[in-house]
């Protein structure tokens, strides 16, 4: 398992800063010098009097890790192994099980499994806790130690013990390690609806989405048909590169702002815009999100929602609205530092709150969906605070059962429905994608002033 994967890989990276190191000269007051003197005193005491001899490199790395951990969950120091793994992963290939996890109170907690990987095929879900590896307790250890135990030769077996909130007893899952080549985008056509499944935002994602849209059109044209619309599946997508999220949103937009990022200073704002050319031809688009949709995935969902280019369905997203910049320190090490917050075109920050779907659709085909807690940014220690904080628990559960969503997982399975959210979106596109429905929508939109006064649900 790639270590960079097991740390929260929910960042939006702006790219590598120029140069191999970052240097700055700043005025340091007397009090800061006193604190530095105290730090050196502690350093000397530990290296000379601690019960076991500890090398200086270990102590300095611990001090750096501690400093960055005091900031927010996504800032960290990348040693040579971390840095290599992260670069390998953003290139689209890494070794492991296909898990994105964090550490919470000494426990390894799953943020999301990556689709079509050993972890996803074994049924591991967001919110699960991994307590044992091959029968050995890992609680209380470091994330690095857990990663090292999960690594191994591809094809070898590993047994994870899972604690899933809502279930009475832990259970074991046996997986085989793989070299995971992330295909960032997969697509298919069902009943004249193009389905574009985006798993991650690495260097190939933008181009792969454009190729998917062209491929869908070509396949239908070969059958003498045109698409009714498109579904963009961003569920369990932990994010990735900022520039790729902009390219993906741009593929569905004709014009307008995609996202802005704002730094520490008031005037430190960068805005990113779509270029002319909607590859989806203005046809209906539905975006699927859930609690595992984060950062770059939320940028895409928020942009298409704000421009009323797509209906967002599913569950409220993760809520990571911060940007991390990779700042190389040497050829082998780097600093991953939170440098900005990002905002949707309407000026919304999704930090903590996430993207609220226009239509809340529970995943009824998951028998554990009611009891399984959703891990989100707001649950992470020292997460950045959203100044316009809203209590979204009321929005997620108003205590009233929705008659549309009364079916059980077993009932759906008998009907041949294995993915209820996708099935719901597919049927919605089929209803609104017909020429008659589109004409009615266009007439209603024109009567309402182009939709500018329409309220979101």
ZAMARGU-4260 file (C-alpha; in steps of 0.2 Angstrom, whole numbers, plus 5000, padded with zeros to 4 digits):
<rodrens>
0) 5000/5000/5000 | 5007/5017/4995 | 5010/5027/5010 | 5005/5043/5001 | 4988/5034/4998
5) 4985/5030/5016 | 4987/5047/5022 | 4972/5058/5017 | 4974/5059/4998 | 4961/5073/4997
10) 4971/5087/4992 | 4969/5099/4978 | 4987/5101/4972 | 4992/5117/4963 | 5008/5109/4956
15) 5026/5110/4961 | 5033/5126/4966 | 5048/5132/4956 | 5065/5128/4963 | 5071/5114/4974
20) 5069/5124/4990 | 5060/5138/4997 | 5069/5151/5007 | 5062/5167/5015 | 5069/5181/5026
25) 5057/5187/5039 | 5058/5198/5054 | 5059/5187/5070 | 5054/5195/5087 | 5063/5192/5103
30) 5050/5181/5109 | 5052/5169/5094 | 5071/5168/5098 | 5067/5163/5116 | 5055/5149/5109
35) 5069/5143/5097 | 5081/5142/5112 | 5068/5132/5122 | 5066/5120/5107 | 5085/5118/5106
40) 5086/5115/5125 | 5072/5101/5123 | 5081/5094/5108 | 5098/5092/5118 | 5089/5085/5133
45) 5081/5072/5123 | 5096/5066/5113 | 5107/5066/5129 | 5095/5059/5142 | 5081/5049/5133
50) 5081/5030/5139 | 5085/5024/5121 | 5097/5033/5110 | 5088/5042/5096 | 5097/5049/5080
55) 5096/5067/5076 | 5087/5064/5060 | 5073/5055/5068 | 5071/5069/5081 | 5071/5083/5068
60) 5058/5074/5057 | 5047/5072/5073 | 5048/5090/5076 | 5044/5095/5058 | 5029/5082/5058
65) 5023/5089/5075 | 5024/5107/5068 | 5014/5103/5052 | 5001/5092/5062 | 4997/5107/5073
70) 4991/5117/5057 | 4977/5106/5048 | 4974/5088/5043 | 4982/5090/5025 | 4998/5099/5028
75) 5013/5087/5030 | 5031/5084/5027 | 5035/5072/5013 | 5052/5062/5016 | 5060/5053/5001
80) 5048/5038/5001 | 5032/5049/5003 | 5038/5061/4989 | 5041/5047/4977 | 5025/5038/4981
85) 5015/5054/4979 | 5022/5058/4962 | 5020/5040/4957 | 5001/5041/4962 | 4998/5057/4953
90) 5005/5050/4938 | 4992/5036/4939 | 5000/5020/4946 | 5005/5014/4963 | 5006/4998/4973
95) 4994/4993/4986 | 4976/4989/4990 | 4967/5004/4984 | 4962/5013/5000 | 4962/5031/5005
100) 4963/5032/5024 | 4967/5043/5039 | 4972/5040/5057 | 4960/5045/5071 | 4964/5042/5089
105) 4977/5029/5085 | 4965/5019/5073 | 4966/5018/5054 | 4950/5024/5047 | 4944/5022/5029
110) 4940/5037/5019 | 4936/5029/5003 | 4941/5013/4993 | 4945/5016/4975 | 4934/5008/4963
115) 4940/4992/4954 | 4954/4988/4967 | 4956/4974/4979 | 4949/4985/4993 | 4933/4989/4984
120) 4930/4972/4977 | 4932/4965/4995 | 4918/4977/5001 | 4927/4989/5012 | 4918/5005/5014
125) 4921/5023/5019 | 4920/5024/5038 | 4927/5007/5042 | 4941/5005/5054 | 4955/4993/5051
130) 4961/4986/5068 | 4972/4971/5064 | 4983/4966/5049 | 4986/4948/5048 | 4979/4945/5065
135) 4991/4958/5073 | 4984/4973/5082 | 4989/4990/5074 | 4979/5001/5085 | 4990/5014/5093
140) 5004/5012/5080 | 5008/5025/5068 | 5001/5027/5050 | 5018/5023/5043 | 5019/5006/5053
145) 5002/5002/5046 | 5007/5006/5028 | 5023/4996/5029 | 5013/4981/5035 | 5001/4983/5021
150) 5015/4984/5008 | 5021/4968/5000 | 5024/4959/4984 | 5009/4959/4971 | 4999/4943/4972
155) 5003/4940/4991 | 4988/4939/5002 | 4984/4950/5017 | 4970/4949/5030 | 4962/4965/5037
160) 4951/4965/5052 | 4937/4978/5050 | 4926/4986/5063 | 4911/4994/5054 | 4900/5005/5065
165) 4882/4998/5065 | 4888/4980/5065 | 4890/4970/5082 | 4906/4961/5078 | 4922/4964/5068
170) 4925/4954/5053 | 4940/4948/5043 | 4943/4952/5024 | 4957/4943/5014 | 4964/4953/4999
175) 4978/4951/4987 | 4990/4965/4984 | 4991/4972/4967 | 5000/4984/4957 | 4986/4997/4954
180) 4985/5006/4938 | 4972/5019/4941 | 4962/5021/4926 | 4955/5038/4931 | 4940/5037/4919
185) 4928/5023/4913 | 4913/5025/4902 | 4899/5016/4896 | 4882/5019/4887 | 4865/5012/4894
190) 4849/5016/4886 | 4856/5031/4876 | 4864/5038/4892 | 4882/5041/4893 | 4890/5036/4910
195) 4907/5044/4914 | 4914/5037/4930 | 4929/5047/4937 | 4939/5038/4950 | 4953/5051/4953
200) 4960/5067/4947 | 4978/5063/4941 | 4987/5069/4926 | 4977/5059/4913 | 4959/5063/4920
205) 4955/5079/4909 | 4960/5071/4893 | 4952/5054/4898 | 4935/5063/4901 | 4936/5072/4884
210) 4939/5055/4876 | 4925/5047/4885 | 4912/5060/4879 | 4918/5058/4861 | 4918/5039/4863
215) 4900/5040/4869 | 4895/5050/4854 | 4904/5039/4842 | 4896/5023/4849 | 4878/5030/4848
220) 4881/5038/4831 | 4886/5021/4825 | 4869/5014/4830 | 4861/5029/4822 | 4856/5037/4839
225) 4861/5052/4849 | 4864/5053/4868 | 4849/5058/4879 | 4861/5065/4892 | 4876/5061/4903
230) 4879/5055/4921 | 4896/5060/4929 | 4899/5048/4943 | 4911/5056/4956 | 4906/5045/4971
235) 4921/5039/4982 | 4932/5051/4972 | 4945/5058/4984 | 4951/5071/4973 | 4968/5075/4966
240) 4975/5089/4955 | 4967/5106/4953 | 4971/5108/4935 | 4962/5092/4931 | 4946/5097/4940
245) 4946/5113/4930 | 4948/5103/4913 | 4934/5091/4918 | 4922/5105/4922 | 4927/5114/4907
250) 4922/5099/4896 | 4903/5102/4901 | 4903/5122/4901 | 4903/5134/4887 | 4909/5149/4897
255) 4911/5156/4915 | 4921/5154/4931 | 4925/5136/4936 | 4933/5139/4953 | 4943/5153/4962
260) 4956/5150/4976 | 4960/5163/4989 | 4975/5164/5000 | 4980/5173/5016 | 4979/5191/5010
265) 4963/5199/5004 | 4969/5202/4986 | 4977/5185/4984 | 4964/5178/4973 | 4966/5167/4957
270) 4951/5163/4946 | 4950/5149/4933 | 4937/5150/4918 | 4930/5138/4906 | 4935/5139/4887
275) 4921/5139/4874 | 4915/5122/4869 | 4903/5111/4878 | 4907/5093/4873 | 4890/5087/4881
280) 4881/5098/4868 | 4870/5106/4881 | 4861/5090/4885 | 4856/5085/4902 | 4869/5081/4915
285) 4868/5073/4932 | 4882/5072/4944 | 4883/5059/4957 | 4892/5063/4974 | 4893/5055/4991
290) 4902/5057/5007 | 4918/5051/4998 | 4918/5064/4985 | 4931/5077/4990 | 4941/5092/4984
295) 4943/5091/4965 | 4927/5081/4964 | 4918/5095/4974 | 4925/5108/4962 | 4918/5099/4947
300) 4901/5096/4956 | 4900/5114/4963 | 4904/5122/4946 | 4891/5113/4936 | 4878/5115/4950
305) 4882/5134/4951 | 4880/5136/4932 | 4864/5126/4933 | 4873/5115/4920 | 4869/5099/4930
310) 4858/5092/4943 | 4868/5085/4958 | 4861/5069/4966 | 4867/5057/4980 | 4873/5062/4997
315) 4882/5077/5004 | 4900/5077/4999 | 4916/5077/5010 | 4918/5095/5012 | 4937/5098/5009
320) 4938/5116/5002 | 4957/5119/5004 | 4971/5119/4992 | 4988/5111/4995 | 5004/5116/4986
325) 5019/5105/4985 | 5034/5114/4989 | 5050/5104/4985 | 5064/5106/4999 | 5077/5095/4991
330) 5077/5083/4976 | 5070/5070/4988 | 5059/5079/5000 | 5044/5092/5000 | 5032/5101/5010
335) 5013/5099/5007 | 5006/5115/5014 | 4989/5122/5014 | 4990/5139/5005 | 4972/5143/5000
340) 4954/5140/5001 | 4944/5137/4985 | 4927/5144/4981 | 4913/5139/4968 | 4908/5151/4955
345) 4894/5158/4966 | 4907/5162/4980 | 4902/5147/4991 | 4916/5138/5001 | 4912/5120/5003
350) 4924/5118/5018 | 4916/5108/5031 | 4899/5109/5023 | 4902/5100/5007 | 4891/5101/4991
355) 4873/5098/4995 | 4864/5088/4982 | 4849/5096/4972 | 4841/5079/4975 | 4845/5069/4990
360) 4846/5050/4985 | 4851/5037/4997 | 4861/5022/4992 | 4847/5010/4996 | 4857/4995/4988
365) 4869/4996/5002 | 4861/4987/5017 | 4872/4996/5029 | 4869/5014/5023 | 4858/5019/5037
370) 4870/5014/5051 | 4886/5017/5043 | 4893/5034/5048 | 4900/5046/5035 | 4917/5053/5038
375) 4919/5071/5032 | 4931/5085/5033 | 4922/5092/5048 | 4926/5076/5058 | 4945/5078/5056
380) 4955/5086/5070 | 4961/5104/5067 | 4951/5106/5050 | 4950/5123/5043 | 4934/5132/5049
385) 4921/5139/5037 | 4916/5156/5042 | 4899/5153/5036 | 4896/5137/5046 | 4879/5128/5044
390) 4873/5114/5053 | 4870/5101/5039 | 4864/5087/5050 | 4846/5094/5049 | 4847/5094/5030
395) 4853/5076/5029 | 4839/5069/5041 | 4823/5078/5044 | 4816/5063/5053 | 4802/5060/5039
400) 4803/5045/5029 | 4803/5048/5010 | 4791/5036/5001 | 4802/5037/4986 | 4815/5028/4995
405) 4807/5014/5005 | 4814/4999/4995 | 4826/4988/5004 | 4843/4981/4998 | 4836/4964/4996
410) 4820/4970/4986 | 4831/4980/4974 | 4843/4965/4972 | 4828/4955/4966 | 4824/4968/4954
415) 4841/4968/4947 | 4846/4985/4954 | 4864/4984/4961 | 4867/5002/4962 | 4852/5012/4967
420) 4859/5029/4965 | 4865/5026/4948 | 4849/5018/4943 | 4839/5033/4949 | 4850/5045/4939
425) 4849/5034/4924 | 4830/5034/4924 | 4830/5053/4928 | 4840/5057/4912 | 4829/5046/4902
430) 4814/5056/4908 | 4821/5073/4905 | 4832/5069/4890 | 4818/5067/4877 | 4815/5081/4865
435) 4798/5084/4872 | 4804/5086/4889 | 4819/5097/4884 | 4807/5108/4875 | 4796/5109/4890
440) 4811/5113/4901 | 4817/5127/4889 | 4800/5135/4888 | 4798/5135/4907 | 4816/5142/4909
445) 4812/5156/4897 | 4796/5160/4906 | 4806/5161/4922 | 4819/5173/4915 | 4831/5160/4909
450) 4830/5151/4926 | 4839/5165/4935 | 4826/5166/4949 | 4824/5147/4951 | 4828/5141/4968
455) 4839/5126/4972 | 4831/5111/4981
</rodrens>
